[in-house]
Amino acid sequence: MGKEEDLKSLNEIMAARFKKIEDGVVLAENIAVLFENLLEGIEKEFSVPFVWLTLIGHEKAAPVINEIKSSEILKSRFSVVPQELFEKILPGGSKPVLANKGLQPFYRLLPPSRKYFVKSIAVVPFAMNGQIIGTWNNGDADANRYEPDMKTDLIEALAAQLSRKLSQLVAEKNVASDQIGNNNPSGGFS
């Protein structure tokens, strides 16, 4: 096989791995399972040693944060940070940031209960109803794992799918909450 065939084969393998993760995201029935499937998929398919979530400390993210806190798998694998930090770390808005130098600002994204030995990082934003509310973060002790000039097409496509599914699950949860409230207008007292 030539270099071109090797590259094509490698690209197909990568796309298939992302597809497996995307399938787990699409099949999630609630917010906690959505993120559990994402983190477990990234770890399994790509052997990423450190995968966690960071959410913006904003009222829009509150329902997602509450769901994450309810998950045994996720509750120690996320952090909440101010909007200003996100704006500094993600100057491109919805574009992933890959870094292996000047990582000090990124350390503020780490979960408070876990410390990871990170020498390179991929910070991938996700949105709810078009507004960025957080990132999933991949970290590695290998400084060459994530480099700023790497292509991010597949990771961006997964982030878009994650954002669509998250928006759908939050909308379904809101509808269910509204129906419960409408079915019991007395506030629970009969």
C-alpha positions as CSV (number, residue, x, y, z in Angstrom):
1,M,0.0,0.0,0.0
2,G,1.2,3.5,-0.8
3,K,1.1,6.5,1.5
4,E,-2.2,7.7,-0.1
5,E,-4.0,4.4,0.5
6,D,-2.6,4.3,4.1
7,L,-3.9,7.8,4.8
8,K,-7.3,7.0,3.3
9,S,-7.5,3.8,5.4
10,L,-6.5,5.8,8.5
11,N,-9.1,8.4,7.8
12,E,-11.8,5.8,7.3
13,I,-10.9,4.2,10.7
14,M,-11.1,7.6,12.4
15,A,-14.4,8.4,10.8
16,A,-15.8,5.0,11.9
17,R,-14.6,5.6,15.5
18,F,-16.3,9.0,15.5
19,K,-19.5,7.4,14.1
20,K,-19.6,4.9,17.0
21,I,-19.4,7.7,19.5
22,E,-22.0,9.7,17.5
23,D,-24.4,6.6,17.6
24,G,-24.1,6.5,21.4
25,V,-24.9,10.3,21.5
26,V,-27.9,10.0,19.3
27,L,-29.3,7.0,21.2
28,A,-29.1,8.8,24.6
29,E,-32.5,9.1,26.3
30,N,-31.5,11.7,28.9
31,I,-28.8,14.4,29.5
32,A,-26.7,12.3,31.9
33,V,-26.5,9.3,29.5
34,L,-25.7,11.7,26.6
35,F,-22.5,12.9,28.3
36,E,-21.7,9.4,29.8
37,N,-21.8,8.0,26.3
38,L,-19.7,10.8,24.9
39,L,-16.9,10.5,27.6
40,E,-16.9,6.7,27.6
41,G,-16.9,6.7,23.8
42,I,-13.9,9.1,23.5
43,E,-12.0,7.1,26.1
44,K,-12.7,3.7,24.4
45,E,-12.4,4.6,20.8
46,F,-9.3,6.9,21.0
47,S,-7.7,5.8,24.3
48,V,-7.8,9.4,25.6
49,P,-6.6,9.2,29.2
50,F,-8.3,12.3,30.5
51,V,-11.8,13.3,29.4
52,W,-14.1,15.7,31.3
53,L,-16.7,18.4,30.9
54,T,-16.6,22.1,31.7
55,L,-19.8,24.2,31.9
56,I,-20.3,27.9,32.1
57,G,-21.7,29.0,35.4
58,H,-24.8,30.5,33.8
59,E,-28.6,29.9,34.4
60,K,-28.9,28.5,30.9
61,A,-26.5,25.7,31.8
62,A,-28.2,25.0,35.2
63,P,-30.5,22.1,34.0
64,V,-27.5,20.4,32.4
65,I,-25.3,20.9,35.5
66,N,-28.1,19.4,37.6
67,E,-28.3,16.3,35.4
68,I,-24.5,15.9,35.4
69,K,-24.4,16.1,39.2
70,S,-27.0,13.2,39.3
71,S,-24.7,10.8,37.4
72,E,-22.2,8.7,39.4
73,I,-20.0,8.6,36.3
74,L,-20.0,12.3,35.7
75,K,-20.2,14.1,39.0
76,S,-16.5,14.1,39.6
77,R,-15.6,14.7,36.0
78,F,-16.9,18.2,35.4
79,S,-16.2,21.8,36.5
80,V,-18.1,25.0,36.3
81,V,-16.3,28.2,35.3
82,P,-17.2,31.8,34.6
83,Q,-18.2,33.0,31.1
84,E,-15.1,35.3,31.0
85,L,-12.8,32.3,31.1
86,F,-14.6,30.6,28.2
87,E,-14.2,33.7,26.1
88,K,-10.4,33.8,26.8
89,I,-9.9,30.1,26.0
90,L,-12.3,29.9,23.1
91,P,-11.6,33.1,21.1
92,G,-13.1,31.5,18.0
93,G,-16.4,30.9,19.7
94,S,-17.6,27.5,18.5
95,K,-14.3,26.3,17.1
96,P,-12.4,23.7,19.1
97,V,-9.1,24.8,20.5
98,L,-6.1,22.4,20.4
99,A,-3.0,23.3,22.5
100,N,0.2,21.9,23.8
101,K,1.9,25.1,24.9
102,G,0.9,27.8,27.3
103,L,-1.5,25.5,29.1
104,Q,-1.8,27.4,32.3
105,P,-5.3,29.0,31.5
106,F,-6.6,25.6,30.5
107,Y,-5.9,24.1,34.0
108,R,-8.8,26.1,35.3
109,L,-11.1,23.8,33.2
110,L,-10.0,20.8,35.3
111,P,-12.6,19.2,37.7
112,P,-11.9,20.3,41.2
113,S,-11.9,16.7,42.5
114,R,-9.5,15.4,39.9
115,K,-6.0,16.4,38.8
116,Y,-4.8,15.3,35.4
117,F,-1.3,15.4,34.1
118,V,-2.1,17.3,30.9
119,K,0.6,18.3,28.4
120,S,-1.8,18.7,25.4
121,I,-5.5,19.4,25.3
122,A,-8.5,19.6,23.0
123,V,-11.2,21.9,24.2
124,V,-14.4,21.3,22.2
125,P,-17.4,23.6,22.7
126,F,-21.0,22.4,22.7
127,A,-24.2,24.4,22.6
128,M,-27.7,24.3,23.7
129,N,-30.2,26.0,21.4
130,G,-27.4,27.8,19.6
131,Q,-25.7,29.2,22.7
132,I,-22.4,27.7,23.9
133,I,-22.8,26.4,27.5
134,G,-19.8,24.2,27.9
135,T,-16.9,22.1,26.5
136,W,-15.8,18.6,26.6
137,N,-12.1,18.4,27.1
138,N,-9.6,15.7,26.0
139,G,-6.3,15.8,27.7
140,D,-3.1,13.8,27.4
141,A,0.3,13.6,29.0
142,D,1.7,13.3,25.5
143,A,2.5,16.9,24.4
144,N,2.1,15.9,20.7
145,R,-1.4,14.3,21.0
146,Y,-3.2,17.6,20.3
147,E,-1.4,20.3,18.3
148,P,-2.9,23.6,17.2
149,D,-2.5,23.0,13.5
150,M,-4.4,19.6,13.5
151,K,-7.6,19.3,11.5
152,T,-10.8,19.3,13.7
153,D,-13.5,18.5,11.1
154,L,-14.6,15.2,12.7
155,I,-14.5,16.5,16.2
156,E,-16.6,19.5,15.1
157,A,-19.1,17.3,13.5
158,L,-19.4,15.3,16.7
159,A,-19.8,18.5,18.7
160,A,-22.6,19.6,16.4
161,Q,-24.4,16.3,16.8
162,L,-23.9,16.5,20.6
163,S,-25.4,20.1,20.6
164,R,-28.4,19.0,18.6
165,K,-29.1,16.1,20.8
166,L,-28.6,18.2,24.0
167,S,-31.0,20.8,22.7
168,Q,-33.6,18.1,21.9
169,L,-33.3,16.4,25.3
170,V,-33.6,19.7,27.2
171,A,-36.7,20.6,25.1
172,E,-38.2,17.2,25.9
173,K,-37.4,17.7,29.6
174,N,-39.0,21.1,29.6
175,V,-42.2,19.8,27.9
176,A,-42.4,17.0,30.4
177,S,-42.0,19.4,33.3
178,D,-44.7,21.7,31.8
179,Q,-47.1,18.8,31.4
180,I,-46.5,17.7,35.1
181,G,-47.2,21.3,36.2
182,N,-50.3,21.6,34.0
183,N,-51.7,18.3,35.2
184,N,-51.4,19.4,38.8
185,P,-52.3,23.1,39.0
186,S,-52.9,23.0,42.7
187,G,-49.2,22.6,43.2
188,G,-49.4,19.1,44.6
189,F,-52.1,19.6,47.2
190,S,-55.4,17.9,46.6
